[in-house]
Amino acid sequence: MSEVAANSQGLRGTIQPPGSEGAFQSGWREQWSLIWVITRREIRDTFRDWRLVVPIVMLTLVFPVIMNFAANFALEFVRQYGASIIGEHAIPLLLLVVGFFPISFSLIIALESFVGEKERQSLEPLLATPLSNSQLYLAKTLASVIPPVLASCLGIAVYLTGLLLTVDYRPPLVLVAQVILLTLAEALVMVSGAVIVSSQTTSVRAANLLASFIIIPMAFLVQGEALMMFWSRYDVLWYVVLALIVCDLILVRMGIRIFNREELLGREIDSVDLRKNWRLFKRYLLSPPPGLFTSAGLPAASKRHLLIRLYRRDVPRLLRLNRLPVIIVVLTLVVAMCVGWIVADWFPLPAEALALEDISDEVFSQFDGGGFLPSFSTWGILSNNLRSLLLATLLAVFSFGSIAVVMLMAPIAIIGFLVAQAAMSGYNPLVFFGAFILPHGIFELPAAIICTAMALRLGASIISPPQGMTVSQGWLRALAGLVKIFVLVVLPLLIVAAFVEVHITPQVVIAVYGG
């Protein structure tokens, strides 16, 4: 800590007091010199902890050797059956695994960045340095990401060197660049998310629990990347890199915005009190949303006028408060629609698959459910939509809202795929969309968008609680808002949509395309 104070003392005249964001008015060189001082100190402390150094060294030097042995074994095994191409596709897959495992330790380093030092009572001297909140946050982020990324690059080099010496394998430079960029982008996403968790939680145990919600979606992403590599769809990996960069910019921006050193020092440990949390949830559920003012003569908490107030004031106010998640969901659905349209060009269906001229009531009566498809009835469609949205909301809690958006993107991408196939078969895509989707979609799509946006807000409230609230208070308020919107808006829209989809949409389709 003495080095930090000594290095920052010469710049004290140009830096404003701690916590002041006016520090960025000074030159960029002075800004980054202070950031680098903290970064070096954190990296040096990391390498002093043998509990972190030993696993990183093993994953960097020993694990690539094991993967090299596995690659050689796989090549020899598949050659016995004349399937050498499978073994050759497995080598880039193992390269991705070698790069990912060392950066998984970045979560441990990032979680220790704030809450760990707070528990060890070593955070107060660091927060007293003349650094702004943004500088301190960036320094901690860099210190958490640099050692694992260097270890990952070293592990990749060891793995490729072993392949060169054993099987004379020379990967394309584009593939190596993709793996390194994917590794760096994944490390930045995990670290930026973990630093936010570390700055918003009150104990290392709570931070480790929340960090598991970061590694789970990242593990699914790595599995998807493995499939792309196995099928040699390396062009798609560039889109994955771009998406990871966008996610990282969002997380870094969020972390800079919500980090506050005074709140970090003054935040008390949350205790699990079910009765207190239930009373707090009921208060959020029955009270108006924040910023809502009632008119004279109509008390906000009046039970007599509660239903009128909920529809006239609470619902519009909640929708306005969540307009940013709604915009995000709408934009992602537009992207999903475009992706479905593009995929239709890659996998065209036979022309007879969309023969709509002889469509009749008997065609719709054949959809009696079974397997993954719901029965073609009002209750069947309604229960399927409710189950999908509730599952997406539950998974949103464990993925900071991301899985809820992805689950809604999937059916929209299918719609884009079918509309594009109809256009390729000679049908007017707008008429196809208007007949098959629009009658019930004008009710179902808004309900799905609003519910997904509220689920996104619920998941994001874990890492971005409202100012002056703990994580549990912010999450309970977001949950109360979601319950209000779901019961008052989403559920009625889904009931109408299910009825229209069963009784009106088929008649519209028959009227447009029937013989």
Secondary structure, 3 states (H helix, E strand, C coil): CHHHHHHHHCCCCCCCCCCCHHHHHCCHHHHHHHHHHHHHHHHHHHHHCHHHHHHHHHHHHHHHHHHHHHHHHHHHHHHCCCCHHHHHHHHHHHHHHHHHHHHCCHHHHHHHHHHHHHHCCCCHHHHCCCCCHHHHHHHHHHHHHHHHHHHHHHHHHHHHHHHHHHCCCCCCHHHHHHHHHHHHHHHHHHHHHHHHHHHHCCCHHHHHHHHHHHHHHHHHHHHHHHHHHHCCCHHHHHHHHHHHHHHHHHHHHHHHHHCCHHHHHHCCCCCCCHHHHHHHHHHHHHCCCCCCCCCCCCCCCCCCCHHHHHHHHHHHHHHHHCHHHHHHHHHHHHHHHHHHHHHHHHCCCCHHHHCCCCCCHHHHHCCCCECCECCCCHHHHHHHHHHHHHHHHHHHHHCCCHHHHHHHHHHHHHHHHHHHHHHHCCCCHHHHHHHHCHHHHHHHHHHHHHHHHHHHHHHHCCCCCCCCCCHHHHHHHHHHHHHHHHHHHHHHHHHHHHHHHHHCHHHHHHHHHCC
